[in-house]
Amino acid sequence: MRTLAKLSFATAVALTCSSCGVNPLNAAAENLGVEMVNSIRLEGEGTNFSVGQPYTAGQEWPRVNIVSYAAVVDYDAGSMQVDIVREQPEPQPRGGGIRFAGRQRTTQFVSGMSAWNQPPTQSDGTRPDPQPQPGAAAERSVQILITPHGFVKAAIEAGAVATEGGEVSFTTSDGTRVTGTINENGEVERIQSWTDNPVLGDMPVETTFSDYQDFGGVRFPTRIQQTQGGQPALDLTISAVLPNVVADITVPENVVTFEPQPLSATSERVAPGVFYIKGGSHHSVAIEMSDHVIVVEGPQSEERGLAVIETVKQAIPNKPIRYIVNTHVHFDHSGGLRPFVADGATVVTHESNQAFYQQAWSAPRTLNPDQLAQANVQPQFMAVAEQAELTDGRRRVEMHRIADSAHTNGFLIVWLPAERILIEADAFTPGPAGAPPPETPNPNTVNLYENVQRLGLNPRRILALHGPRIATLADLRTAAGM
């Protein structure tokens, strides 16, 4: 958007006019006061949703109340700051996402291709260092582009021409595809773009605007609704709009110099033929069978999945990965499944997830053609209802559904009866050794303990797919408040 500063606004608008008649893009620029807006501050409240964390695969993501929302967008600099204060609704919806008590404040930034978060000031007045978020830069930049004024500015810069019906489509210099609709009143009604998602592929992001009002000569919608992947993601009611505020968004030095470390995975042998694959926030487990390997969990992304595959093949050479067990559908635990499928593995998952994966994985992947898209391999599934077993006649690997979980209804644990090893994700995350137990037990942890008792399991070790260490049944009992 910096290009606009190099030519007069009137000239830029004229370039979009393919005839001497009324052009919808021109009308929108005039109606919204685009020429007079270099930056803008929005205030409001509403609801957002925990993306990719449904209770049931393919259904609505859990909602969180937005008590206050304030965003500052600097169109000339291509930067944005968003401050959100949220609180959990009562009763809390089922599904995943970060659970918190009271009110939670988050402050997010993007400037160009730099993104970061600013943690809140601590109680003693200490201001923590900004947290680089390089993986969020592209998505946050799209959020700038898909405000009404940002859309019109970018369309003009790209030389887009609106049809008589008000449709505008263009591609930005960084390859972002955008299409929008301008109504007969010169209002941007809808904007659609696409971002890369490891589960959904080219994930559509559709934002609709309604109930425009005048704010000091600048027209802006007072209702903003957004869907991602066809699911509600954001619903805002805007109460204040201040044009041309001082944005003052400077990329912190530690964000400028930050170089993310390449993803890697390490293996720890915890029993003969059983390896704990760590090295990130999400873990996996590899289980050696007589002529193949079973891996539990392909988390996060293709990059993470490939790192796990490489580590598994180093730990257990010359045996193919025949099965990849998926504990549940949440995107952070399923985003790395596709490279296993491309490698020839069958996906073992709860039966409620299979149709969702088949549909999601058939979507276009033009933004990031991963290995599965290039291999053109059809995914193979083994669907689990309440329980299932994989065996080679020597070792048994059991999958059991966690009953009555509020986290997801298609929730699997893996049990190795001979080794008395339990493998689980999200239900129980052990803290550092010696750390005191939580004052209030996590309901998911209590539910896991109840299921362990129901199934008659007596684990000697618990390989949690989050957390810093291997836990025991005593750790689980303590965390569950028993």
Residue pairs with C-beta under 8 A, 6 or more apart in sequence:
1 75
1 76
1 78
1 150
1 153
1 154
1 157
2 76
2 77
2 78
3 157
4 12
4 76
4 153
4 156
4 157
5 76
9 29
9 34
9 35
10 35
12 156
12 157
13 25
13 26
13 29
13 156
15 156
15 159
16 23
16 25
16 26
16 155
16 156
16 159
16 160
16 161
16 162
17 23
17 25
17 26
17 161
18 161
23 161
23 162
24 162
24 163
24 164
24 166
24 168
24 182
24 186
25 152
25 155
25 156
25 160
25 161
25 162
25 168
25 182
27 182
27 186
28 34
28 148
28 152
28 182
28 186
28 187
28 188
29 35
29 152
29 156
30 186
31 185
31 186
31 187
31 219
32 148
32 149
32 152
32 186
32 187
32 188
32 218
32 219
32 220
33 217
33 218
33 219
33 243
34 149
34 152
34 153
36 217
36 218
36 243
36 244
37 75
37 149
37 218
37 243
37 244
38 74
38 75
38 76
38 244
39 72
39 73
39 74
39 75
39 76
39 243
39 244
39 245
39 246
39 247
40 72
40 73
40 75
40 147
40 149
40 218
40 220
40 241
40 242
40 243
40 244
40 245
41 70
41 71
41 72
41 73
41 240
41 241
41 242
41 245
42 69
42 70
42 71
42 72
42 73
42 220
42 238
42 240
42 241
43 68
43 69
43 70
43 238
43 239
43 240
43 241
43 242
44 66
44 68
44 69
44 222
44 236
44 237
44 238
44 239
44 240
45 66
45 67
45 68
45 69
45 236
45 237
45 239
46 66
46 69
46 234
46 235
46 236
46 237
47 63
47 64
47 65
47 66
47 234
47 235
48 63
48 64
48 66
48 84
48 86
48 233
48 234
48 235
49 60
49 61
49 62
49 63
49 64
49 231
49 232
49 233
49 234
50 61
50 62
50 63
50 64
50 95
50 96
50 97
50 98
51 61
51 228
51 229
51 231
51 233
51 331
52 61
52 96
52 197
52 199
52 330
52 331
52 332
53 61
53 62
53 95
53 96
53 97
53 330
53 331
54 60
54 61
54 62
54 95
54 96
54 231
54 329
54 330
54 408
55 62
55 93
55 94
55 95
55 406
55 407
55 408
55 409
56 352
56 408
56 409
56 410
57 329
57 352
57 353
57 355
57 356
57 357
57 410
58 355
58 356
58 359
60 231
60 232
61 95
61 97
61 231
61 232
61 233
62 92
62 93
62 94
62 95
62 96
62 97
63 89
63 93
63 232
64 86
64 87
64 88
64 89
64 97
65 86
65 87
65 88
65 89
66 84
66 85
66 86
66 236
67 85
67 86
67 87
67 103
68 83
68 84
68 85
69 82
69 83
69 84
69 85
69 236
70 82
70 83
70 84
71 80
71 81
71 82
71 83
72 80
72 81
72 245
72 247
72 249
73 79
73 80
73 144
73 147
73 150
73 247
74 80
74 247
74 249
75 144
75 149
75 150
75 153
77 111
77 247
77 249
78 111
78 112
78 141
78 144
79 109
79 110
79 111
79 112
79 144
79 247
79 249
80 109
80 110
80 111
80 140
80 143
80 144
80 249
81 107
81 108
81 109
81 247
81 249
82 106
82 107
82 108
82 109
82 143
83 105
83 106
83 107
84 105
84 106
84 107
84 108
85 103
85 104
85 105
86 103
86 104
86 105
86 106
87 102
87 103
87 104
88 99
88 100
88 101
92 99
94 406
94 407
94 408
95 406
95 407
95 408
96 330
96 407
96 408
96 426
99 442
105 120
106 117
107 117
107 118
107 119
107 120
108 115
108 116
108 117
108 118
108 133
108 136
108 140
109 115
109 116
109 117
109 118
109 130
109 140
109 249
110 136
110 137
110 140
110 141
110 143
110 144
111 249
111 250
111 251
112 137
112 141
112 251
113 137
113 138
113 141
114 132
114 134
114 137
114 251
114 255
114 256
115 132
115 133
115 134
115 135
115 136
115 137
115 140
115 255
116 130
116 131
116 132
116 133
116 251
116 252
116 255
117 130
117 131
117 133
118 128
118 130
118 131
119 128
119 131
120 128
121 127
121 128
122 128
129 252
129 254
130 252
130 254
130 255
132 254
132 255
132 258
132 260
134 258
134 260
138 195
138 196
139 195
141 174
141 176
142 176
142 193
142 195
142 205
144 150
145 151
145 154
145 172
145 176
145 178
145 191
145 193
146 178
146 191
146 193
146 205
146 207
148 187
148 188
148 191
148 209
148 220
148 221
149 220
151 168
151 178
151 180
151 188
151 191
152 188
154 170
154 172
154 178
155 162
155 168
155 170
155 178
155 180
158 170
158 171
158 172
158 173
159 170
160 168
160 169
160 170
161 168
162 168
162 182
166 181
166 182
166 183
166 184
167 179
167 180
167 181
168 179
168 180
168 181
168 182
169 177
169 178
169 179
169 180
170 178
171 177
171 178
172 178
176 193
176 194
177 193
177 194
178 191
178 192
178 193
179 191
179 192
179 193
180 188
180 189
180 190
180 191
180 192
181 188
181 189
181 190
181 191
182 188
182 189
183 189
185 212
187 209
187 212
187 219
187 221
188 209
189 208
189 209
189 210
190 206
190 207
190 208
190 209
191 206
191 207
191 209
192 204
192 205
192 206
192 207
193 204
193 205
194 202
194 203
194 204
194 205
194 367
195 202
195 203
195 205
195 228
195 367
196 202
196 203
196 365
196 367
196 368
197 203
197 229
197 331
198 300
198 301
198 302
198 331
198 335
198 336
198 338
198 370
199 331
199 334
199 335
199 360
200 229
200 360
200 363
201 360
201 361
201 363
201 364
201 365
201 367
201 368
201 373
202 363
202 364
202 365
202 366
202 367
203 228
203 229
204 227
204 228
204 229
204 230
205 226
205 227
205 228
205 233
206 226
206 227
207 224
207 225
207 226
208 224
208 225
208 226
209 221
209 223
209 224
210 221
210 222
210 223
210 225
211 221
211 222
211 223
212 219
212 220
212 221
212 222
213 219
213 220
213 221
213 222
215 240
215 241
215 242
215 243
216 241
216 242
216 243
217 243
218 241
218 243
220 238
220 241
221 238
222 237
222 238
222 239
223 236
223 237
223 238
224 234
224 235
224 236
224 238
225 232
225 234
225 235
225 236
226 232
226 233
226 234
226 235
227 233
263 279
263 280
263 303
263 304
263 307
264 279
264 307
264 311
265 277
265 278
265 279
265 280
265 284
265 304
265 307
265 308
265 310
265 311
266 277
266 278
266 279
266 311
267 275
267 276
267 277
267 278
267 286
267 311
267 312
267 314
267 315
268 275
268 276
268 278
269 275
269 276
269 315
270 276
270 421
270 461
270 463
270 470
271 416
271 419
271 421
273 287
273 288
273 289
273 316
273 395
274 285
274 286
274 287
274 288
274 416
274 419
274 421
275 285
275 286
275 287
275 288
275 312
275 315
275 316
276 283
276 285
276 463
276 470
277 283
277 284
277 285
277 286
277 295
277 308
277 311
277 312
277 315
279 307
279 311
280 299
280 300
280 304
281 300
281 466
282 297
282 299
282 300
282 304
282 332
282 333
282 465
282 466
283 297
283 299
283 463
283 464
283 465
283 466
284 295
284 296
284 297
284 298
284 299
284 308
284 312
284 465
285 295
285 296
285 297
285 414
285 423
285 463
285 465
286 293
286 294
286 295
286 296
286 312
286 315
286 316
287 293
287 294
287 295
287 296
287 395
287 397
287 416
288 316
288 319
289 319
289 322
289 390
289 392
289 394
289 395
289 397
290 392
290 393
290 394
290 395
291 319
291 392
292 319
292 320
292 321
292 322
292 323
292 392
293 312
293 316
293 319
293 320
293 321
293 322
294 321
294 322
294 323
294 324
294 325
294 390
294 397
295 308
295 309
295 312
295 321
295 323
295 324
295 325
295 340
295 345
296 324
296 325
296 327
296 414
296 423
296 465
297 324
297 325
297 326
297 327
297 333
297 425
297 465
298 304
298 305
298 308
298 324
298 326
298 334
298 335
298 336
298 337
298 338
298 339
298 340
299 305
299 332
299 333
299 334
299 335
299 336
299 465
300 332
300 335
300 336
301 335
301 336
302 335
302 336
302 338
302 339
302 368
302 370
302 371
303 336
304 335
304 336
305 335
305 336
305 337
305 338
305 339
305 340
306 336
306 339
306 371
308 336
309 321
309 339
309 340
309 343
312 321
313 321
320 343
320 344
321 340
321 343
321 344
321 345
322 344
322 345
322 346
323 345
323 346
323 347
323 348
323 382
323 390
324 337
324 340
324 341
324 345
324 346
324 347
324 348
325 348
325 349
325 397
325 399
325 412
325 414
326 333
326 334
326 337
326 347
326 348
326 349
326 353
326 412
327 333
327 411
327 412
327 413
327 414
327 423
327 424
327 425
327 426
327 465
328 334
328 350
328 353
328 407
328 408
328 410
328 411
328 412
328 425
328 426
329 349
329 350
329 352
329 353
329 356
329 357
329 408
329 410
330 408
330 426
333 425
333 426
333 465
334 353
334 357
337 347
337 357
338 361
338 370
338 371
338 372
339 370
339 371
339 372
340 347
341 347
341 361
341 372
341 377
341 379
341 380
342 370
342 371
342 372
342 374
342 375
342 377
344 377
346 380
346 381
346 382
347 357
347 379
347 380
347 381
347 382
348 381
348 382
348 384
348 388
348 390
348 399
349 357
349 381
349 382
349 383
349 384
349 410
349 412
350 383
350 384
350 385
350 401
350 409
350 410
350 411
350 412
351 383
351 384
351 385
351 410
352 409
352 410
353 410
354 381
354 383
357 379
357 381
358 379
358 381
361 372
361 379
365 373
372 379
382 388
384 399
384 401
384 412
385 401
386 400
386 401
387 398
387 399
387 400
387 401
388 398
388 399
389 396
389 397
389 398
389 399
390 396
390 397
390 399
391 397
395 416
395 418
396 416
396 417
396 418
397 414
397 415
397 416
398 414
398 415
398 416
398 417
399 412
399 413
399 414
399 415
400 412
400 413
400 415
400 451
400 455
401 410
401 411
401 412
402 411
402 412
402 413
402 427
402 447
402 448
402 451
403 451
403 454
404 447
404 450
405 411
405 427
405 444
405 447
405 448
406 443
406 444
406 447
407 426
407 427
407 444
407 447
411 427
413 422
413 423
413 424
413 427
413 448
413 451
414 422
414 423
414 424
415 421
415 422
415 423
415 455
415 457
415 459
416 422
416 423
419 460
419 461
420 458
420 459
420 460
420 461
421 459
421 460
421 461
421 462
421 463
422 452
422 457
422 459
422 461
422 462
422 463
423 462
423 463
423 465
424 448
424 462
424 463
424 464
424 465
425 464
425 465
425 466
426 444
426 465
426 466
427 444
427 445
427 447
427 448
428 442
428 444
428 445
428 448
428 462
428 464
428 471
428 476
428 479
428 480
429 464
429 466
429 467
430 462
430 464
430 467
430 468
430 469
430 471
430 475
430 479
431 437
431 467
431 468
432 468
432 469
433 469
437 478
437 479
437 481
438 479
441 479
441 480
441 481
442 479
445 476
445 479
445 480
446 480
446 481
448 476
448 480
449 476
449 477
449 480
449 482
452 459
452 473
452 476
458 473
459 472
459 473
459 476
460 472
460 473
461 470
461 471
461 472
462 470
462 471
462 472
462 473
462 475
462 476
463 470
464 470
464 471
